[in-house]
Amino acid sequence: MEQKKIYKGIGICFIIPIMILVMSTYGLSCISKAETTVKSIKMKDGSKWKYQILDDETAEIIFVYSPEEDVVIPKTVNGYRVTKIAENGFQNREDIVSVIIPEGITDIGKNAFWNCDYLESVELPTTLKKIDKYAFAYCESLENVKIPSNVNTIDEYAFGYCDNLETVAISWGVETIGKGAFADCDALKDVDIPYTVKEIGENAFHSCHSLTNVRISSNIEEIKAHTFAYCTSLKSIKIPSSVKRIDRAAFLSCTDLNRVYIYRKNINICGESKQYMYRWWDGEEYMERRVCNSSFYNCPNLTIYASTGSAAVTYAKEQKITLKITTKLDDISTFNIQLSKDAYAYNGRDKRPTVTIKSNRGILKKTNYTIQYKNNVNIGRATVIIKGKGRYTGTVKKTFIIRPATPKVTAKNVNGGIKVSWNRISGAKGYYVYRRTNGKWKRIATIKSAKKLYYYDKKAKSGTTYHYTVRAYRGTVKSSYKESGKIKCK
């Protein structure tokens, strides 16, 4: 027994130093990679930042100072890619007017730009995936925002109380609009909710007093409590047949609302008539008002359009709301409408992309709508007008581009540089010539004549390898491009 203890003691004596050695060699290096210490850095443009290294060897950044009121967030700090704007990273700053968030950033943290009173514009990258709670809340000067398609959720009150936010473009791909996401955005006028959105949270557009137009997609199954309450300028809305429930006070005190089209027969509409004191925060103080839970309470000018025998008809009669019977089944503007192609090369013939309309019931038959094509021959933007017919209503306009054909490009060494040549493109007004070595393309010439089909690059340096390409243009529409292949300047 004593001998076992001796061996055990000897083993421990050997093991402990080995463990220390391993930790010092590997463990501490792991800790350094997951460094949580906040560090400071000054960039070449004079801006100052704090950052910390995340577990995935990327950086989370905090704003400190910029000599300019137009701030560009760096892509890297000390060799680490910046992927996140930290919680409270720009909170309460009054010295910034615009922010460009570069490609590579995926997360904007909670309260990141909270109460940046003078922030007028923000450019969000296509790599962005998460906009956390209250990220831009109380940015009272913010005027417009485009939500990229990789963002899954616009979180709670992410843009709440942005008084001057007038336009919001929600890209195809967003799935959830969180609770209060755009609450009290007083200047917001128009919202188009794409088909990919499956859920809209409570109070999402509460007290958007200038909101006049909302398109709800046919992927939504519930309009939750107070979603559009106190949208006092909203005049009409179409509730697609996918919506199974309109919750309590969803359209409370929408006093200008005069037309609501409800297409689902067995829809559940909250009709509670018992009054209670409703209390809410309007951005400056708590407000109180006596209301009831009925979905359309205090909408004095409202007429409900619904089909015979539907739950909406029963609701309208019980609530003493003006009712009109409609035979329409649904509005195609709430459906997922796709064109088979969004771009063509010009060849002098008309272009007619196939139209596919998908509702919550499946693919719509072509007998239920008409299609009209406009400006679909020449270079430019063409329009497809789709109109519901029979038991379907609504009109939708979709666009596609007709581009100049793609030039075929060659390059060869000549005295004094490199000659770039290409074929003539029908319908083009001119050509843009581009060059690169290993980096990005750089435009080096604009040819304003459609007849001139060459360019001499006299700035090409002997011994350097180049790539060239040419894009034909007409107005603002440019062709696609194919490069010439590499050529070494002699």
C-alpha positions as CSV (number, residue, x, y, z in Angstrom):
1,M,0.0,0.0,0.0
2,E,2.8,2.3,1.0
3,Q,4.6,1.5,-2.3
4,K,1.4,2.5,-4.3
5,K,1.4,5.9,-2.5
6,I,5.0,6.4,-3.4
7,Y,4.3,5.6,-7.1
8,K,1.3,7.9,-7.0
9,G,3.4,10.7,-5.5
10,I,6.1,10.2,-8.1
11,G,3.4,10.2,-10.9
12,I,2.0,13.5,-9.7
13,C,5.4,15.0,-9.5
14,F,5.9,14.1,-13.2
15,I,2.4,15.0,-14.4
16,I,2.2,18.5,-12.9
17,P,5.3,19.8,-14.6
18,I,4.2,18.2,-17.9
19,M,0.7,19.8,-17.5
20,I,2.3,23.2,-16.9
21,L,4.5,22.8,-19.9
22,V,1.6,21.8,-22.1
23,M,-0.5,24.8,-20.9
24,S,2.3,27.2,-21.4
25,T,2.9,25.8,-24.9
26,Y,-0.6,25.3,-26.1
27,G,-3.1,26.6,-23.5
28,L,-1.8,30.1,-23.3
29,S,-1.6,30.4,-27.1
30,C,-5.3,29.4,-27.2
31,I,-6.1,32.1,-24.6
32,S,-4.3,34.7,-26.7
33,K,-6.3,33.7,-29.8
34,A,-9.5,34.2,-27.9
35,E,-8.2,37.5,-26.4
36,T,-10.9,39.5,-24.7
37,T,-8.8,42.5,-23.7
38,V,-10.0,45.7,-25.3
39,K,-7.2,47.4,-27.3
40,S,-7.0,50.7,-29.0
41,I,-5.9,51.7,-32.5
42,K,-5.5,54.8,-34.6
43,M,-6.1,54.5,-38.3
44,K,-4.4,56.3,-41.2
45,D,-7.4,58.6,-41.7
46,G,-7.0,59.8,-38.1
47,S,-10.0,57.9,-36.7
48,K,-9.6,56.1,-33.3
49,W,-11.2,52.8,-32.4
50,K,-11.3,50.2,-29.7
51,Y,-11.5,46.5,-30.5
52,Q,-11.3,43.0,-29.0
53,I,-10.6,39.7,-30.6
54,L,-13.5,37.2,-30.8
55,D,-13.2,33.4,-30.6
56,D,-13.2,33.0,-34.3
57,E,-10.1,35.3,-34.7
58,T,-12.1,38.2,-36.0
59,A,-12.6,41.6,-34.3
60,E,-15.5,43.4,-32.6
61,I,-15.1,47.2,-32.9
62,I,-16.1,50.2,-30.8
63,F,-16.0,53.8,-32.2
64,V,-13.9,56.4,-30.3
65,Y,-13.2,59.4,-32.5
66,S,-13.1,60.5,-36.2
67,P,-11.9,63.9,-37.6
68,E,-14.8,63.6,-40.1
69,E,-18.5,63.5,-39.4
70,D,-18.8,60.9,-42.2
71,V,-17.4,57.8,-40.7
72,V,-16.1,54.7,-42.6
73,I,-15.7,51.7,-40.4
74,P,-12.4,49.9,-41.1
75,K,-12.4,46.4,-42.6
76,T,-9.5,45.2,-40.6
77,V,-7.6,46.3,-37.4
78,N,-4.1,45.1,-36.8
79,G,-4.6,42.3,-39.3
80,Y,-7.9,41.0,-37.9
81,R,-11.1,41.2,-40.0
82,V,-13.8,43.3,-38.4
83,T,-17.1,41.3,-38.3
84,K,-19.1,42.9,-35.5
85,I,-20.0,46.3,-34.3
86,A,-20.0,46.0,-30.5
87,E,-23.0,46.5,-28.2
88,N,-23.3,50.2,-27.5
89,G,-20.4,50.7,-30.0
90,F,-21.7,54.2,-31.2
91,Q,-24.3,54.9,-28.6
92,N,-25.3,58.5,-27.9
93,R,-22.7,59.9,-30.4
94,E,-23.6,63.4,-31.7
95,D,-20.6,63.9,-33.9
96,I,-21.5,61.6,-36.8
97,V,-23.7,62.3,-39.8
98,S,-23.2,59.2,-42.0
99,V,-21.7,55.7,-41.5
100,I,-20.5,53.3,-44.1
101,I,-20.4,49.7,-42.7
102,P,-18.0,47.7,-45.0
103,E,-18.5,44.3,-46.5
104,G,-17.4,41.6,-44.1
105,I,-19.3,42.8,-41.1
106,T,-22.1,40.3,-40.1
107,D,-23.4,41.6,-36.8
108,I,-24.6,45.0,-35.5
109,G,-24.8,44.7,-31.7
110,K,-27.6,45.7,-29.3
111,N,-27.9,49.5,-28.9
112,A,-25.0,49.9,-31.3
113,F,-26.2,53.3,-32.7
114,W,-28.8,54.1,-30.1
115,N,-29.7,57.8,-29.9
116,C,-27.2,59.0,-32.5
117,D,-29.3,62.1,-33.0
118,Y,-27.5,63.5,-36.1
119,L,-27.0,60.3,-38.0
120,E,-28.7,60.9,-41.4
121,S,-27.6,57.9,-43.4
122,V,-26.1,54.4,-42.9
123,E,-24.9,52.0,-45.6
124,L,-25.4,48.4,-44.7
125,P,-23.2,45.6,-46.3
126,T,-24.6,42.6,-48.1
127,T,-22.7,40.4,-45.6
128,L,-24.8,41.6,-42.7
129,K,-26.8,38.9,-41.0
130,K,-28.0,40.3,-37.7
131,I,-29.4,43.7,-36.6
132,D,-29.8,43.4,-32.8
133,K,-32.3,45.0,-30.5
134,Y,-32.5,48.8,-30.5
135,A,-29.5,48.9,-32.9
136,F,-30.6,52.2,-34.5
137,A,-33.4,53.2,-32.0
138,Y,-33.8,57.0,-31.5
139,C,-31.7,57.9,-34.5
140,E,-34.0,60.9,-35.1
141,S,-32.3,62.2,-38.2
142,L,-32.0,58.9,-40.1
143,E,-33.9,59.2,-43.4
144,N,-33.7,55.9,-45.2
145,V,-32.4,52.4,-44.9
146,K,-32.0,49.3,-47.0
147,I,-32.1,46.0,-45.2
148,P,-29.8,43.5,-47.1
149,S,-31.1,40.1,-48.1
150,N,-28.8,38.1,-45.7
151,V,-30.4,39.6,-42.7
152,N,-32.7,37.0,-41.2
153,T,-34.3,39.1,-38.4
154,I,-34.8,42.8,-37.9
155,D,-34.8,42.5,-34.1
156,E,-36.9,44.3,-31.5
157,Y,-37.1,48.1,-31.9
158,A,-34.1,48.0,-34.2
159,F,-35.3,51.2,-35.9
160,G,-37.9,52.2,-33.3
161,Y,-38.5,56.0,-32.7
162,C,-36.5,57.1,-35.8
163,D,-38.8,60.1,-36.3
164,N,-37.5,61.1,-39.8
165,L,-37.1,57.6,-41.3
166,E,-39.1,58.0,-44.5
167,T,-38.3,55.0,-46.6
168,V,-37.4,51.4,-45.7
169,A,-36.4,48.8,-48.3
170,I,-36.7,45.3,-46.9
171,S,-34.9,42.9,-49.2
172,W,-36.0,39.5,-50.4
173,G,-34.6,37.1,-47.8
174,V,-35.6,38.8,-44.6
175,E,-37.8,36.4,-42.6
176,T,-38.8,38.2,-39.4
177,I,-39.7,41.8,-38.5
178,G,-39.4,41.9,-34.7
179,K,-41.5,43.5,-32.1
180,G,-41.6,47.3,-32.4
181,A,-39.0,47.1,-35.2
182,F,-40.3,50.4,-36.8
183,A,-42.5,51.7,-34.0
184,D,-43.0,55.4,-33.9
185,C,-41.3,56.1,-37.2
186,D,-43.4,59.2,-37.8
187,A,-42.2,60.0,-41.3
188,L,-42.5,56.4,-42.7
189,K,-44.9,56.4,-45.7
190,D,-44.7,53.2,-47.5
191,V,-43.7,49.6,-46.6
192,D,-43.5,46.6,-48.9
193,I,-43.1,43.4,-47.0
194,P,-41.5,40.8,-49.2
195,Y,-42.8,37.2,-49.6
196,T,-39.9,35.8,-47.6
197,V,-41.2,37.5,-44.4
198,K,-43.0,34.9,-42.3
199,E,-43.5,36.8,-39.1
200,I,-44.3,40.4,-38.0
201,G,-44.0,41.1,-34.3
202,E,-46.3,43.0,-32.0
203,N,-46.2,46.8,-32.3
204,A,-43.9,46.5,-35.4
205,F,-45.4,49.6,-37.0
206,H,-47.2,51.1,-34.0
207,S,-47.8,54.9,-34.3
208,C,-46.3,55.3,-37.8
209,H,-48.5,58.3,-38.3
210,S,-47.5,59.0,-41.9
211,L,-47.8,55.4,-43.1
212,T,-50.3,55.4,-46.0
213,N,-49.4,52.2,-47.9
214,V,-48.5,48.6,-46.7
215,R,-48.3,45.5,-48.7
216,I,-48.5,42.3,-46.6
217,S,-47.1,39.2,-48.3
218,S,-49.1,36.0,-48.5
219,N,-46.5,34.2,-46.3
220,I,-47.8,35.9,-43.2
221,E,-50.2,33.8,-41.0
222,E,-50.9,36.3,-38.2
223,I,-51.1,40.1,-37.7
224,K,-50.2,40.4,-34.1
225,A,-51.4,42.7,-31.3
226,H,-51.0,46.5,-32.0
227,T,-48.9,45.8,-35.2
228,F,-50.5,48.8,-37.0
229,A,-52.1,50.6,-34.1
230,Y,-52.3,54.4,-34.4
231,C,-51.2,54.4,-38.1
232,T,-53.6,57.3,-38.5
233,S,-52.8,58.0,-42.2
234,L,-53.3,54.4,-43.4
235,K,-56.2,54.4,-45.8
236,S,-56.6,50.8,-47.1
237,I,-55.0,47.4,-46.6
238,K,-55.4,44.0,-48.1
239,I,-55.2,41.0,-45.8
240,P,-54.1,38.0,-47.8
241,S,-55.8,34.6,-47.5
242,S,-52.7,33.2,-45.7
243,V,-53.5,35.3,-42.6
244,K,-55.4,33.1,-40.1
245,R,-55.7,35.6,-37.3
246,I,-55.8,39.3,-36.7
247,D,-55.0,39.8,-33.0
248,R,-56.1,42.3,-30.5
249,A,-56.1,46.0,-31.4
250,A,-54.0,45.2,-34.5
251,F,-55.4,48.3,-36.3
252,L,-56.4,50.2,-33.2
253,S,-57.3,53.9,-33.9
254,C,-56.4,53.8,-37.6
255,T,-58.7,56.7,-38.0
256,D,-58.3,57.2,-41.8
257,L,-58.6,53.5,-42.6
258,N,-61.6,53.2,-44.9
259,R,-61.1,50.0,-46.8
260,V,-59.9,46.6,-45.6
261,Y,-60.1,43.6,-47.9
262,I,-60.2,40.2,-46.0
263,Y,-59.9,37.2,-48.3
264,R,-59.8,34.3,-46.0
265,K,-63.2,32.8,-45.0
266,N,-62.3,31.2,-41.7
267,I,-60.1,34.0,-40.3
268,N,-60.1,34.6,-36.6
269,I,-60.6,38.4,-35.8
270,C,-60.4,39.6,-32.2
271,G,-63.7,41.0,-31.3
272,E,-63.4,41.6,-27.6
273,S,-65.4,44.7,-26.7
274,K,-64.5,45.2,-23.0
275,Q,-62.7,48.5,-22.6
276,Y,-59.5,49.0,-20.6
277,M,-56.8,51.6,-20.1
278,Y,-54.0,51.1,-22.6
279,R,-50.6,52.5,-21.7
280,W,-47.6,52.9,-24.1
281,W,-44.3,54.8,-24.4
282,D,-44.3,57.3,-27.3
283,G,-40.6,57.9,-27.3
284,E,-40.7,60.8,-24.7
285,E,-43.4,59.9,-22.2
286,Y,-45.9,57.2,-21.3
287,M,-49.4,57.7,-22.9
288,E,-52.7,56.4,-21.7
289,R,-56.0,55.9,-23.5
290,R,-59.2,53.9,-22.9
291,V,-59.4,51.3,-25.7
292,C,-60.7,47.7,-26.3
293,N,-59.1,44.7,-27.9
294,S,-61.2,44.6,-31.0
295,S,-58.9,44.4,-34.0
296,F,-60.4,47.4,-35.7
297,Y,-61.5,49.4,-32.7
298,N,-61.9,53.2,-33.3
299,C,-61.7,53.0,-37.1
300,P,-64.7,55.2,-37.7
301,N,-64.5,55.4,-41.5
302,L,-63.9,51.7,-42.1
303,T,-65.6,49.4,-44.7
304,I,-64.8,45.7,-44.6
305,Y,-64.8,43.9,-47.9
306,A,-65.3,40.1,-47.5
307,S,-67.0,37.1,-49.1
308,T,-70.4,35.7,-48.2
309,G,-70.4,33.4,-45.2
310,S,-66.9,34.4,-44.0
311,A,-65.9,35.1,-40.4
312,A,-65.1,38.7,-41.5
313,V,-68.8,39.2,-42.4
314,T,-69.8,38.0,-38.9
315,Y,-67.2,40.3,-37.3
316,A,-68.3,43.4,-39.3
317,K,-72.0,42.8,-38.3
318,E,-71.1,42.3,-34.6
319,Q,-68.9,45.4,-34.5
320,K,-71.4,47.4,-36.6
321,I,-68.8,48.1,-39.2
322,T,-69.9,48.9,-42.8
323,L,-69.7,45.8,-44.9
324,K,-69.5,45.1,-48.6
325,I,-69.6,41.6,-50.2
326,T,-66.9,40.7,-52.7
327,T,-66.4,37.7,-54.8
328,K,-62.7,38.1,-55.2
329,L,-60.6,35.3,-53.8
330,D,-57.3,37.2,-53.2
331,D,-55.1,40.0,-54.4
332,I,-52.1,38.9,-56.6
333,S,-50.0,41.8,-55.2
334,T,-49.6,39.8,-52.0
335,F,-48.2,36.7,-53.9
336,N,-44.7,35.7,-54.7
337,I,-44.3,36.8,-58.4
338,Q,-41.1,35.9,-60.2
339,L,-39.8,36.4,-63.7
340,S,-37.8,33.6,-65.4
341,K,-35.0,36.1,-66.3
342,D,-34.1,39.6,-65.1
343,A,-31.6,40.5,-67.8
344,Y,-31.3,39.9,-71.6
345,A,-28.7,40.8,-74.2
346,Y,-30.1,43.0,-77.0
347,N,-30.7,41.4,-80.4
348,G,-33.5,43.6,-81.9
349,R,-36.3,41.1,-80.9
350,D,-38.8,41.4,-78.1
351,K,-38.1,39.7,-74.8
352,R,-40.9,38.0,-72.8
353,P,-39.7,36.4,-69.6
354,T,-42.1,33.7,-68.1
355,V,-44.2,34.8,-65.2
356,T,-44.7,32.5,-62.2
357,I,-47.1,33.4,-59.4
358,K,-47.1,31.4,-56.2
359,S,-49.7,31.8,-53.5
360,N,-50.2,29.9,-50.2
361,R,-52.4,27.5,-52.2
362,G,-49.7,26.8,-54.8
363,I,-48.9,28.0,-58.4
364,L,-51.6,30.2,-59.8
365,K,-53.0,29.1,-63.2
366,K,-52.4,31.5,-66.1
367,T,-56.1,31.8,-66.6
368,N,-56.3,33.9,-63.4
369,Y,-54.2,36.8,-64.6
370,T,-53.1,38.8,-67.7
371,I,-49.6,39.8,-68.8
372,Q,-48.6,42.9,-70.7
373,Y,-45.0,43.7,-71.8
374,K,-43.7,47.2,-72.4
375,N,-40.4,48.6,-73.8
376,N,-39.2,45.0,-74.2
377,V,-37.3,45.4,-77.5
378,N,-34.6,48.1,-77.1
379,I,-31.8,48.5,-74.7
380,G,-33.0,49.8,-71.3
381,R,-35.5,48.8,-68.6
382,A,-38.5,46.8,-69.7
383,T,-41.8,46.4,-67.7
384,V,-44.1,43.5,-67.2
385,I,-47.6,44.4,-66.0
386,I,-49.5,41.5,-64.3
387,K,-53.2,41.9,-63.5
388,G,-55.5,39.6,-61.6
389,K,-58.7,38.5,-63.3
390,G,-61.8,36.4,-62.5
391,R,-61.8,35.9,-58.8
392,Y,-58.4,37.6,-58.4
393,T,-57.7,41.3,-58.2
394,G,-54.6,43.5,-58.0
395,T,-51.9,44.8,-60.4
396,V,-48.2,44.2,-60.1
397,K,-45.3,45.7,-62.2
398,K,-42.0,43.8,-62.5
399,T,-39.0,45.0,-64.5
400,F,-36.1,43.5,-66.3
401,I,-33.0,44.8,-68.1
402,I,-32.1,44.6,-71.8
403,R,-28.4,45.1,-72.0
404,P,-26.1,45.6,-75.0
405,A,-24.5,42.4,-76.2
406,T,-21.1,41.5,-74.6
407,P,-18.1,42.6,-76.7
408,K,-15.3,40.2,-77.7
409,V,-12.0,41.7,-76.6
410,T,-8.5,41.1,-77.8
411,A,-5.2,42.8,-76.8
412,K,-1.8,42.9,-78.5
413,N,1.5,44.6,-78.0
414,V,2.2,47.5,-80.4
415,N,4.8,50.3,-80.5
416,G,4.3,52.5,-77.4
417,G,1.9,50.2,-75.5
418,I,-0.9,47.7,-75.9
419,K,-3.8,47.9,-78.4
420,V,-7.2,46.8,-77.1
421,S,-9.8,45.9,-79.8
422,W,-13.4,44.7,-79.8
423,N,-16.3,44.0,-82.1
424,R,-19.1,46.5,-82.8
425,I,-22.2,46.1,-80.6
426,S,-25.6,46.9,-82.1
427,G,-27.5,49.5,-80.2
428,A,-24.6,50.7,-78.1
429,K,-23.7,54.4,-77.8
430,G,-20.1,53.8,-76.7
431,Y,-17.7,51.6,-74.7
432,Y,-15.9,51.6,-71.4
433,V,-12.4,50.1,-71.3
434,Y,-11.1,48.5,-68.1
435,R,-7.7,47.2,-67.0
436,R,-6.4,45.2,-64.1
437,T,-3.2,43.5,-63.0
438,N,-4.2,41.2,-60.1
439,G,-6.6,43.5,-58.3
440,K,-10.0,45.1,-59.2
441,W,-10.9,46.3,-62.6
442,K,-10.2,50.0,-63.2
443,R,-11.9,52.0,-66.0
444,I,-9.1,53.6,-68.1
445,A,-11.1,55.0,-71.0
446,T,-14.6,56.0,-72.2
447,I,-15.1,55.7,-75.9
448,K,-18.1,57.9,-76.8
449,S,-18.4,56.7,-80.4
450,A,-20.1,53.4,-81.2
451,K,-17.9,53.2,-84.3
452,K,-14.5,53.4,-82.7
453,L,-13.5,49.8,-81.8
454,Y,-10.0,50.1,-80.4
455,Y,-8.0,51.9,-77.7
456,Y,-4.2,52.3,-77.2
457,D,-3.1,51.9,-73.7
458,K,0.0,54.1,-73.7
459,K,0.4,53.9,-69.9
460,A,1.1,50.2,-69.8
461,K,4.4,49.5,-68.2
462,S,7.0,47.2,-69.8
463,G,7.3,43.9,-68.1
464,T,3.9,44.1,-66.4
465,T,1.1,41.6,-67.1
466,Y,-2.3,43.1,-67.7
467,H,-5.9,41.9,-68.3
468,Y,-8.4,44.0,-70.3
469,T,-12.1,44.1,-70.8
470,V,-14.7,46.3,-72.5
471,R,-18.3,47.0,-71.7
472,A,-20.7,48.5,-74.2
473,Y,-23.1,51.1,-72.8
474,R,-26.3,53.0,-73.7
475,G,-27.4,55.5,-71.2
476,T,-26.9,54.0,-67.7
477,V,-27.3,50.4,-69.0
478,K,-24.0,48.5,-69.5
479,S,-23.3,45.1,-71.1
480,S,-21.7,42.2,-69.3
481,Y,-18.0,41.6,-70.0
482,K,-15.4,39.0,-70.9
483,E,-11.8,39.6,-70.4
484,S,-9.1,39.4,-73.1
485,G,-6.9,37.1,-71.3
486,K,-3.5,38.2,-69.8
487,I,-0.9,40.0,-71.9
488,K,2.6,41.0,-70.8
489,C,3.6,44.5,-72.0
490,K,6.9,44.4,-74.0
